[in-house]
Amino acid sequence: MYVCMHACMHASLFESYLSGRKQRVILNGFSSDYANIESGVPQGSVLGPLLFLIYINDLELNIKSNVKFFADDTMLFSVVKDPAISADDLNHDLDVIHQWAFQWKMKFNPDPTKQAAEILFSCKRSTVDHPQIYFNTSAVTRVQEHKHLGLILEPSLSFINHVNDKIMKAKKNVGIIKHLNAFLPLKTLNLMYKALVRSHLEYCDVIYHIPHVFNVMPSGYLREKLPPCRRGLVLLPYIF
């Protein structure tokens, strides 16, 4: 009885949270009439991500390949021993996902720049023919570079493009800090460095521990790429 009452309380809580919501548009002092919100959850809410995860919880059912979720990003991957078998499994999984989306009225991102993409990882020098895979009756584009959760992936897994991208972003922000160097106290400069420079260099820093990634960068690579600041502000806490 207690468990039933407890579950009913949670259900009524979510019902109260999601139902009866309205929205309107205000532009230049003029506002539209309120319209009922019949789907979705309030943006920026604490419960929103939790409710979304509950909603897609069964998406991985009947998936043959490996699948990883991070919020609304989904990645399918397969260790290829036979290209034909892996392609069949991936095509099956993409069809399962398409059917799931149709059943639960979920639309995938319509942005042309955020469509499904395929990338093949291999250290083999010889080229292996991999069959085409399809999603929603359209061929999945095979790419030579793909950014996933901020990490730039490439077929060789050298990560040099990711490293260069982070260095360029950090270098740009170092230039901003240098121009403000004479006007701001050291404490503020250090805070700016940690937020605008170090955050880029430390993003997914586990790749720096992979021997072939470390070996492609000569000693002092990052220190040579990034200009130093004066007044005792130490920009790089690491030696590469």
Secondary structure as GFF3:
##gff-version 3
##sequence-region A 1 240
A	DSSP	alpha_helix	2	18	.	.	.	ID=ss1
A	DSSP	beta_strand	22	23	.	.	.	ID=ss2
A	DSSP	beta_strand	26	27	.	.	.	ID=ss3
A	DSSP	beta_strand	30	31	.	.	.	ID=ss4
A	DSSP	beta_strand	35	36	.	.	.	ID=ss5
A	DSSP	alpha_helix	47	55	.	.	.	ID=ss6
A	DSSP	beta_strand	66	70	.	.	.	ID=ss7
A	DSSP	beta_strand	73	77	.	.	.	ID=ss8
A	DSSP	alpha_helix	83	103	.	.	.	ID=ss9
A	DSSP	three_ten_helix	112	114	.	.	.	ID=ss10
A	DSSP	beta_strand	117	118	.	.	.	ID=ss11
A	DSSP	beta_strand	134	135	.	.	.	ID=ss12
A	DSSP	beta_strand	138	139	.	.	.	ID=ss13
A	DSSP	beta_strand	141	142	.	.	.	ID=ss14
A	DSSP	beta_strand	146	148	.	.	.	ID=ss15
A	DSSP	beta_strand	151	153	.	.	.	ID=ss16
A	DSSP	alpha_helix	160	179	.	.	.	ID=ss17
A	DSSP	alpha_helix	186	193	.	.	.	ID=ss18
A	DSSP	pi_helix	194	198	.	.	.	ID=ss19
A	DSSP	alpha_helix	199	202	.	.	.	ID=ss20
A	DSSP	three_ten_helix	205	209	.	.	.	ID=ss21
A	DSSP	alpha_helix	211	215	.	.	.	ID=ss22
A	DSSP	alpha_helix	221	225	.	.	.	ID=ss23
###
